């Protein structure tokens, strides 16, 4: 409960029922999935039901897993999404649909293709994630 609440507040992920999300996460025994690099755990955590309504807290789920294992689980957010789409359009580094980024295993594969195309193999998934996030904030700033 504490982890969910802190991450929700820190990242402003707008989860209004953190208790239900925490119970959902606990019900999936995520430690073994994180240890075994089972990327599907992100999509499993993301798919939550609150008050009978299906929710998809995908960005939050990637952040939750990243905080347990940052080198293995990069964070998905709108800035990373926009940058990957930008590079796809400008350099055709990879062929993917926008919705593919919301499937975490495909998201990981797309980042790996990005690394290979731009010869960034010496950088970790986390380092690539940080670069994409920072570049996205600069090139696609949110207007409030």
N, CA, C and O of each residue as an XYZ file, in Angstrom:
576
protein
N       0.822     -1.187      0.000
C       0.000      0.000      0.000
C       0.876      1.264      0.000
O       0.610      2.225     -0.723
N       1.910      1.233      0.819
C       2.799      2.386      0.900
C       3.498      2.643     -0.432
O       3.567      3.789     -0.877
N       4.020      1.592     -1.079
C       4.704      1.759     -2.366
C       3.763      2.348     -3.410
O       4.128      3.269     -4.141
N       2.561      1.811     -3.471
C       1.584      2.301     -4.453
C       1.261      3.764     -4.188
O       1.223      4.569     -5.119
N       1.031      4.113     -2.938
C       0.683      5.494     -2.588
C       1.815      6.468     -2.890
O       1.585      7.549     -3.432
N       3.033      6.082     -2.538
C       4.180      6.965     -2.776
C       4.401      7.172     -4.270
O       4.579      8.304     -4.719
N       4.391      6.084     -5.044
C       4.593      6.221     -6.489
C       3.452      6.997     -7.141
O       3.679      7.793     -8.051
N       2.248      6.768     -6.684
C       1.099      7.491     -7.205
C       1.246      8.997     -6.964
O       0.983      9.804     -7.855
N       1.664      9.360     -5.764
C       1.856     10.782     -5.452
C       3.061     11.362     -6.197
O       2.975     12.454     -6.758
N       4.170     10.642     -6.205
C       5.402     11.128     -6.818
C       5.221     11.379     -8.314
O       5.665     12.401     -8.837
N       4.567     10.444     -8.994
C       4.396     10.548    -10.437
C       3.050     11.149    -10.861
O       2.789     11.306    -12.054
N       2.210     11.479     -9.902
C       0.874     12.021    -10.202
C       0.137     11.137    -11.207
O      -0.318     11.610    -12.248
N       0.025      9.860    -10.884
C      -0.586      8.911    -11.814
C      -2.103      8.840    -11.697
O      -2.747      8.101    -12.441
N      -2.670      9.591    -10.785
C      -4.127      9.711    -10.668
C      -4.849      8.397    -10.383
O      -5.918      8.131    -10.932
N      -4.255      7.589     -9.525
C      -4.947      6.398     -9.042
C      -5.688      6.829     -7.789
O      -5.073      7.173     -6.779
N      -7.005      6.809     -7.859
C      -7.809      7.314     -6.746
C      -8.193      6.227     -5.744
O      -8.767      6.521     -4.695
N      -7.880      4.986     -6.063
C      -8.150      3.875     -5.143
C      -6.878      3.045     -5.022
O      -6.782      1.944     -5.566
N      -5.913      3.589     -4.306
C      -4.618      2.915     -4.186
C      -4.733      1.599     -3.422
O      -3.950      0.680     -3.659
N      -5.689      1.498     -2.517
C      -5.868      0.261     -1.761
C      -6.208     -0.903     -2.698
O      -5.623     -1.980     -2.583
N      -7.145     -0.693     -3.615
C      -7.531     -1.741     -4.552
C      -6.368     -2.122     -5.462
O      -6.166     -3.302     -5.752
N      -5.610     -1.140     -5.907
C      -4.456     -1.407     -6.759
C      -3.402     -2.197     -5.974
O      -2.813     -3.135     -6.510
N      -3.165     -1.835     -4.739
C      -2.195     -2.563     -3.912
C      -2.636     -4.012     -3.710
O      -1.813     -4.924     -3.798
N      -3.916     -4.233     -3.442
C      -4.431     -5.603     -3.303
C      -4.260     -6.386     -4.603
O      -3.896     -7.562     -4.586
N      -4.518     -5.739     -5.705
C      -4.362     -6.375     -7.016
C      -2.906     -6.807     -7.220
O      -2.647     -7.928     -7.657
N      -1.971     -5.929     -6.907
C      -0.551     -6.248     -7.069
C      -0.167     -7.416     -6.167
O       0.519     -8.338     -6.606
N      -0.600     -7.383     -4.923
C      -0.278     -8.472     -3.990
C      -0.820     -9.818     -4.460
O      -0.215    -10.857     -4.197
N      -1.933     -9.806     -5.138
C      -2.554    -11.061     -5.571
C      -1.777    -11.760     -6.684
O      -2.093    -12.898     -7.030
N      -0.774    -11.105     -7.244
C      -0.039    -11.686     -8.362
C       1.386    -12.097     -8.025
O       2.144    -12.440     -8.932
N       1.774    -12.076     -6.770
C       3.096    -12.553     -6.349
C       4.178    -12.079     -7.327
O       4.849    -12.887     -7.970
N       4.331    -10.760     -7.424
C       5.148    -10.181     -8.488
C       6.650    -10.402     -8.329
O       7.382    -10.313     -9.315
N       7.122    -10.683     -7.138
C       8.570    -10.806     -6.938
C       9.207    -11.826     -7.871
O      10.267    -11.567     -8.441
N       8.577    -12.970     -8.032
C       9.139    -14.001     -8.912
C       9.146    -13.515    -10.361
O      10.078    -13.811    -11.109
N       8.115    -12.774    -10.757
C       8.049    -12.235    -12.124
C       9.138    -11.189    -12.347
O       9.770    -11.161    -13.403
N       9.352    -10.341    -11.364
C      10.400     -9.327    -11.479
C      11.776     -9.978    -11.553
O      12.618     -9.587    -12.362
N      11.991    -10.964    -10.709
C      13.277    -11.668    -10.676
C      13.551    -12.380    -12.004
O      14.684    -12.385    -12.486
N      12.517    -12.977    -12.590
C      12.670    -13.738    -13.832
C      12.522    -12.882    -15.094
O      12.487    -13.408    -16.207
N      12.436    -11.575    -14.914
C      12.304    -10.647    -16.045
C      11.095    -10.976    -16.920
O      11.162    -10.915    -18.147
N      10.012    -11.319    -16.273
C       8.761    -11.596    -16.974
C       8.067    -10.266    -17.233
O       7.390     -9.722    -16.361
N       8.247     -9.751    -18.449
C       7.735     -8.431    -18.771
C       6.207     -8.362    -18.767
O       5.638     -7.276    -18.656
N       5.548     -9.497    -18.887
C       4.085     -9.503    -18.888
C       3.506     -9.041    -17.551
O       2.334     -8.673    -17.482
N       4.311     -9.056    -16.494
C       3.801     -8.632    -15.186
C       3.355     -7.173    -15.232
O       2.447     -6.790    -14.494
N       3.964     -6.362    -16.072
C       3.557     -4.956    -16.178
C       2.119     -4.869    -16.679
O       1.306     -4.142    -16.107
N       1.802     -5.602    -17.741
C       0.437     -5.581    -18.255
C      -0.549     -6.191    -17.265
O      -1.702     -5.764    -17.195
N      -0.105     -7.182    -16.504
C      -0.968     -7.809    -15.498
C      -1.284     -6.816    -14.384
O      -2.438     -6.686    -13.975
N      -0.269     -6.118    -13.896
C      -0.483     -5.112    -12.854
C      -1.366     -3.979    -13.385
O      -2.239     -3.478    -12.677
N      -1.132     -3.589    -14.624
C      -1.860     -2.455    -15.212
C      -3.363     -2.709    -15.281
O      -4.160     -1.795    -15.072
N      -3.747     -3.940    -15.571
C      -5.163     -4.285    -15.756
C      -5.822     -4.495    -14.400
O      -5.726     -5.571    -13.809
N      -6.488     -3.463    -13.919
C      -7.091     -3.463    -12.588
C      -8.572     -3.126    -12.715
O      -8.974     -2.361    -13.591
N      -9.367     -3.702    -11.840
C     -10.789     -3.369    -11.798
C     -11.072     -2.590    -10.525
O     -10.758     -3.045     -9.425
N     -11.666     -1.416    -10.679
C     -12.017     -0.572     -9.544
C     -13.503     -0.257     -9.636
O     -13.978      0.295    -10.629
N     -14.219     -0.617     -8.589
C     -15.677     -0.398     -8.547
C     -16.383     -0.940     -9.783
O     -17.285     -0.308    -10.333
N     -15.952     -2.129    -10.208
C     -16.584     -2.776    -11.346
C     -16.167     -2.254    -12.705
O     -16.675     -2.722    -13.724
N     -15.253     -1.292    -12.746
C     -14.803     -0.722    -14.015
C     -13.360     -1.135    -14.292
O     -12.489     -1.022    -13.429
N     -13.127     -1.614    -15.510
C     -11.780     -2.008    -15.915
C     -10.921     -0.756    -16.100
O     -11.332      0.204    -16.750
N      -9.737     -0.787    -15.523
C      -8.774      0.317    -15.639
C      -7.473     -0.236    -16.201
O      -7.161     -1.417    -16.042
N      -6.732      0.628    -16.852
C      -5.423      0.245    -17.359
C      -4.408      1.270    -16.876
O      -4.243      2.329    -17.481
N      -3.736      0.948    -15.790
C      -2.726      1.825    -15.207
C      -1.342      1.411    -15.718
O      -0.445      1.096    -14.936
N      -1.192      1.418    -17.030
C       0.012      0.914    -17.682
C       1.272      1.692    -17.283
O       2.278      1.094    -16.902
N       1.214      3.003    -17.372
C       2.378      3.806    -17.016
C       2.750      3.582    -15.549
O       3.923      3.412    -15.218
N       1.749      3.583    -14.679
C       2.012      3.324    -13.262
C       2.656      1.952    -13.080
O       3.622      1.820    -12.328
N       2.139      0.939    -13.752
C       2.668     -0.422    -13.590
C       4.129     -0.493    -14.024
O       4.930     -1.176    -13.386
N       4.483      0.206    -15.103
C       5.885      0.203    -15.530
C       6.764      0.908    -14.498
O       7.899      0.494    -14.260
N       6.248      1.956    -13.895
C       6.994      2.680    -12.868
C       7.155      1.818    -11.616
O       8.223      1.796    -11.004
N       6.102      1.118    -11.246
C       6.148      0.237    -10.074
C       7.218     -0.841    -10.268
O       8.036     -1.081     -9.381
N       7.204     -1.482    -11.427
C       8.189     -2.534    -11.687
C       9.595     -1.961    -11.816
O      10.560     -2.577    -11.364
N       9.715     -0.798    -12.422
C      11.021     -0.165    -12.561
C      11.645      0.152    -11.208
O      12.859      0.034    -11.036
N      10.830      0.550    -10.263
C      11.373      0.864     -8.945
C      11.836     -0.381     -8.187
O      12.562     -0.273     -7.199
N      11.426     -1.531     -8.637
C      11.927     -2.782     -8.065
C      13.173     -3.262     -8.795
O      14.062     -3.859     -8.187
N      13.240     -3.000    -10.110
C      14.344     -3.488    -10.926
C      14.553     -2.518    -12.099
O      14.137     -2.806    -13.221
N      15.195     -1.375    -11.843
C      15.279     -0.313    -12.853
C      16.094     -0.669    -14.093
O      15.831     -0.130    -15.168
N      17.061     -1.549    -13.974
C      17.878     -1.894    -15.141
C      17.146     -2.824    -16.099
O      17.505     -2.919    -17.272
N      16.138     -3.497    -15.608
C      15.409     -4.463    -16.421
C      14.074     -3.928    -16.904
O      13.612     -4.296    -17.985
N      13.448     -3.062    -16.115
C      12.111     -2.564    -16.413
C      12.140     -1.045    -16.633
O      11.983     -0.280    -15.681
N      12.341     -0.608    -17.882
C      12.294      0.839    -18.140
C      10.865      1.360    -17.961
O       9.901      0.595    -17.999
N      10.753      2.640    -17.772
C       9.460      3.283    -17.517
C       8.835      3.738    -18.834
O       9.473      4.392    -19.660
N       7.570      3.370    -18.998
C       6.788      3.898    -20.110
C       6.084      5.159    -19.621
O       5.498      5.168    -18.539
N       6.142      6.209    -20.407
C       5.287      7.371    -20.171
C       5.089      8.086    -21.500
O       5.657      7.689    -22.517
N       4.290      9.129    -21.488
C       3.914      9.781    -22.745
C       5.119     10.401    -23.451
O       5.137     10.456    -24.681
N       6.116     10.864    -22.716
C       7.280     11.462    -23.357
C       8.105     10.405    -24.096
O       8.563     10.639    -25.215
N       8.288      9.260    -23.473
C       9.012      8.161    -24.114
C       8.246      7.705    -25.357
O       8.836      7.474    -26.413
N       6.945      7.581    -25.218
C       6.073      7.196    -26.334
C       6.261      8.163    -27.504
O       6.471      7.731    -28.637
N       6.187      9.457    -27.237
C       6.303     10.459    -28.300
C       7.672     10.420    -28.973
O       7.772     10.582    -30.189
N       8.714     10.208    -28.193
C      10.056     10.169    -28.779
C      10.246      8.930    -29.644
O      10.823      9.019    -30.727
N       9.772      7.779    -29.184
C       9.895      6.571    -30.001
C       9.121      6.726    -31.312
O       9.593      6.298    -32.365
N       7.948      7.329    -31.249
C       7.187      7.570    -32.477
C       7.901      8.568    -33.387
O       7.910      8.413    -34.608
N       8.497      9.590    -32.778
C       9.251     10.584    -33.556
C      10.401      9.914    -34.316
O      10.567     10.140    -35.515
N      11.189      9.096    -33.624
C      12.313      8.417    -34.271
C      11.829      7.408    -35.314
O      12.488      7.211    -36.335
N      10.697      6.778    -35.069
C      10.136      5.862    -36.063
C       9.799      6.624    -37.338
O      10.119      6.174    -38.438
N       9.152      7.780    -37.190
C       8.780      8.587    -38.361
C      10.013      9.153    -39.075
O      10.074      9.141    -40.305
N      10.983      9.643    -38.321
C      12.113     10.335    -38.946
C      13.150      9.379    -39.527
O      13.701      9.656    -40.592
N      13.430      8.261    -38.859
C      14.509      7.375    -39.301
C      14.056      5.951    -39.628
O      14.855      5.140    -40.096
N      12.782      5.645    -39.386
C      12.252      4.300    -39.611
C      13.110      3.223    -38.931
O      13.429      2.199    -39.535
N      13.475      3.470    -37.675
C      14.313      2.511    -36.949
C      13.589      1.199    -36.675
O      14.220      0.171    -36.431
N      12.252      1.241    -36.718
C      11.460      0.064    -36.377
C      10.051      0.265    -36.922
O       9.571      1.393    -37.031
N       9.408     -0.821    -37.257
C       8.028     -0.753    -37.735
C       7.112     -1.182    -36.586
O       7.123     -2.345    -36.181
N       6.325     -0.248    -36.067
C       5.382     -0.569    -35.003
C       4.219      0.393    -35.061
O       4.322      1.490    -35.610
N       3.123     -0.033    -34.492
C       1.933      0.800    -34.364
C       1.980      1.492    -33.005
O       2.646      1.014    -32.087
N       1.289      2.595    -32.876
C       1.285      3.331    -31.612
C       0.830      2.433    -30.455
O       1.409      2.482    -29.369
N      -0.186      1.629    -30.681
C      -0.696      0.758    -29.632
C       0.292     -0.298    -29.169
O       0.158     -0.829    -28.067
N       1.291     -0.613    -30.003
C       2.293     -1.615    -29.623
C       3.086     -1.183    -28.392
O       3.561     -2.021    -27.627
N       3.224      0.119    -28.208
C       3.979      0.616    -27.052
C       3.255      0.339    -25.737
O       3.870      0.399    -24.672
N       1.955      0.036    -25.798
C       1.178     -0.251    -24.596
C       1.165     -1.744    -24.260
O       0.465     -2.174    -23.343
N       1.933     -2.517    -24.998
C       2.179     -3.915    -24.646
C       3.629     -3.958    -24.184
O       4.539     -3.740    -24.983
N       3.853     -4.238    -22.903
C       5.173     -4.025    -22.336
C       6.252     -4.878    -23.002
O       7.367     -4.395    -23.199
N       5.960     -6.116    -23.349
C       6.964     -6.945    -24.028
C       7.342     -6.321    -25.374
O       8.512     -6.330    -25.756
N       6.371     -5.791    -26.079
C       6.652     -5.132    -27.352
C       7.396     -3.820    -27.124
O       8.290     -3.469    -27.894
N       7.031     -3.096    -26.072
C       7.724     -1.856    -25.701
C       9.217     -2.134    -25.493
O      10.065     -1.387    -25.982
N       9.532     -3.208    -24.769
C      10.928     -3.587    -24.527
C      11.618     -3.907    -25.850
O      12.741     -3.466    -26.091
N      10.953     -4.664    -26.694
C      11.527     -5.026    -27.987
C      11.776     -3.790    -28.845
O      12.797     -3.716    -29.530
N      10.878     -2.836    -28.821
C      11.037     -1.599    -29.598
C      12.236     -0.804    -29.075
O      13.006     -0.256    -29.864
N      12.398     -0.740    -27.762
C      13.573     -0.041    -27.206
C      14.854     -0.770    -27.601
O      15.855     -0.124    -27.911
N      14.841     -2.091    -27.598
C      16.027     -2.851    -28.011
C      16.361     -2.590    -29.482
O      17.534     -2.479    -29.839
N      15.344     -2.492    -30.330
C      15.579     -2.179    -31.736
C      16.121     -0.762    -31.880
O      16.978     -0.508    -32.727
N      15.627      0.162    -31.058
C      16.141      1.530    -31.032
C      17.633      1.505    -30.699
O      18.437      2.153    -31.369
N      17.993      0.754    -29.659
C      19.404      0.647    -29.256
C      20.262      0.103    -30.390
O      21.345      0.624    -30.656
N      19.786     -0.934    -31.055
C      20.552     -1.544    -32.135
C      20.683     -0.633    -33.334
O      21.770     -0.502    -33.896
N      19.598     -0.004    -33.734
C      19.597      0.863    -34.905
C      20.568      2.024    -34.731
O      21.307      2.362    -35.656
N      20.569      2.626    -33.566
C      21.421      3.792    -33.303
C      22.765      3.422    -32.671
O      23.509      4.294    -32.222
N      23.067      2.118    -32.642
C      24.339      1.609    -32.107
C      24.600      2.108    -30.693
O      25.649      2.678    -30.393
N      23.611      1.876    -29.834
C      23.680      2.310    -28.436
C      23.769      1.114    -27.490
O      23.282      1.172    -26.361
N      24.387      0.042    -27.951
C      24.396     -1.199    -27.180
C      25.092     -1.077    -25.822
O      24.806     -1.850    -24.908
N      25.991     -0.123    -25.690
C      26.690      0.017    -24.402
C      25.813      0.647    -23.320
O      26.199      0.688    -22.152
N      24.638      1.135    -23.708
C      23.736      1.768    -22.752
C      22.659      0.794    -22.300
O      22.171     -0.022    -23.081
N      22.302      0.895    -21.039
C      21.275      0.024    -20.470
C      19.884      0.481    -20.903
O      19.708      1.590    -21.407
N      18.908     -0.390    -20.698
C      17.516     -0.012    -20.955
C      17.153      1.225    -20.141
O      16.461      2.117    -20.632
N      17.614      1.276    -18.912
C      17.326      2.410    -18.031
C      17.921      3.705    -18.578
O      17.270      4.749    -18.557
N      19.154      3.636    -19.065
C      19.790      4.830    -19.614
C      19.070      5.306    -20.880
O      18.897      6.509    -21.081
N      18.658      4.383    -21.716
C      17.897      4.740    -22.916
C      16.568      5.365    -22.510
O      16.145      6.369    -23.083
N      15.914      4.769    -21.522
C      14.642      5.277    -21.003
C      14.792      6.721    -20.520
O      13.967      7.576    -20.842
N      15.828      6.986    -19.760
C      16.057      8.348    -19.245
C      16.307      9.321    -20.391
O      15.772     10.430    -20.392
N      17.110      8.916    -21.358
C      17.353      9.779    -22.522
C      16.044     10.112    -23.233
O      15.764     11.278    -23.510
N      15.239      9.083    -23.531
C      13.983      9.309    -24.255
C      13.050     10.214    -23.463
O      12.382     11.076    -24.034
N      13.004     10.018    -22.143
C      12.147     10.841    -21.293
C      12.598     12.301    -21.305
O      11.786     13.206    -21.495
N      13.900     12.522    -21.100
C      14.419     13.896    -21.088
C      14.232     14.567    -22.449
O      13.828     15.728    -22.518
N      14.521     13.845    -23.525
C      14.340     14.412    -24.865
C      12.866     14.710    -25.128
O      12.529     15.737    -25.718
N      11.999     13.815    -24.691
C      10.562     14.031    -24.867
C      10.071     15.256    -24.130
O       9.254     16.016    -24.650
N      10.568     15.451    -22.913
C      10.185     16.646    -22.147
C      10.633     17.919    -22.856
O       9.936     18.933    -22.828
N      11.792     17.861    -23.487
C      12.316     19.037    -24.179
C      11.601     19.292    -25.508
O      11.236     20.429    -25.810
N      11.401     18.236    -26.302
C      10.849     18.415    -27.642
C       9.329     18.416    -27.691
O       8.740     18.960    -28.625
N       8.691     17.814    -26.699
C       7.237     17.751    -26.670
C       6.709     18.187    -25.295
O       6.026     17.416    -24.622
N       7.021     19.411    -24.883
C       6.608     19.841    -23.538
C       5.087     19.888    -23.413
O       4.374     20.218    -24.361
N       4.619     19.552    -22.229
C       3.186     19.638    -21.955
C       2.807     21.095    -21.775
O       3.548     21.872    -21.173
N       1.676     21.450    -22.290
C       1.193     22.825    -22.076
C       0.049     22.764    -21.078
O      -0.911     22.015    -21.258
N       0.164     23.548    -20.042
C      -0.833     23.532    -18.969
C      -1.714     24.754    -19.056
O      -2.618     24.923    -18.238
